[in-house]
């Protein structure tokens, strides 16, 4: 392919575009990591924290309502019926939370958008939550037995059954607290990682922009300096020829248009020098006008000469010998 100035400029622009494309590609990749982290926080961390917190509140409310009920000496039947319906609703909500939480834990463990650390953390939480789920059935059974005893009017038995809630204080207190703390730490870790990725994106973009700018300016300076130097040499050579200095030969340093122009200038200077030598040599013996016509005839102008029959007369001049 012919080496031209246009090709060099195009190559420089292509390299810069490739650098900017690499910057954009890397930024897109890092932004995608940030988006995945945010998606994980929004889709798993926050909902799981909310479900576990709600489970903690519901189990506490379930126990507290029953303790308040057995603290009364006389229980209104209407209030007892309302409590039975309320506890039925609480049980349904608790089991729904359990189902939803398990589904989110399973999905988060398998979701490749979560990094390996988050997936391991979710798998560990799945084990802790399974333990809570197993302890939930006997906890709710105590409440059912208490409601039955209250409905039968056996408050002493209901109060005795209430003591069984003490065995679950660690389960629905400390254990749920540990799960909530683990979720909070996982969320905090993801937020920190997201911030680090954002800082990384800004740093990489700044570094690549600086590299691209430095590289582009370097190429621009090199190319323009070379053009300026080449044109300066041509300008100096033209001025030298203009003043009559024909023994000049410029260095040809490339094969592009500048190199071709320099070569043409050298050939022009050489031809001018040859014509000047011819003019100096024959001008001593011939009319300068004839020499000029002879030099111009070398350019291919055939109308300046013609072939004719001629007679040459040689004669002595009277008195010339003396």
Secondary structure, DSSP 8 states (H G I E B T S, - for coil): ----HHHHHHHHHHHHHHHHHHHHHHHHHHHHHHHHHHHHIIIIIHHHHHHHHHHHHHHHHHHHHHHHHHT-SS--HHHHHHHHHHHHHHHHHHHHHHHHHHHHHHHHHH-TTS-HHHHHHHHHHHHHHHHHHHHHHHHHHHHHHHHHHHHTT-HHHHHHHHGGGGGGTIIIIIIHHHHHHHHHHHHHHHHHHHHHHHHHHHHHHHHHHHHHHHHHHHHHHHHHHHHHHHHHHHHHHHHHHHTT----------SSHHHHHHHHHHHHHHHHHHHHHHHHHHTTTS-HHHHHHHHHHTTT-GGG-------------TT---
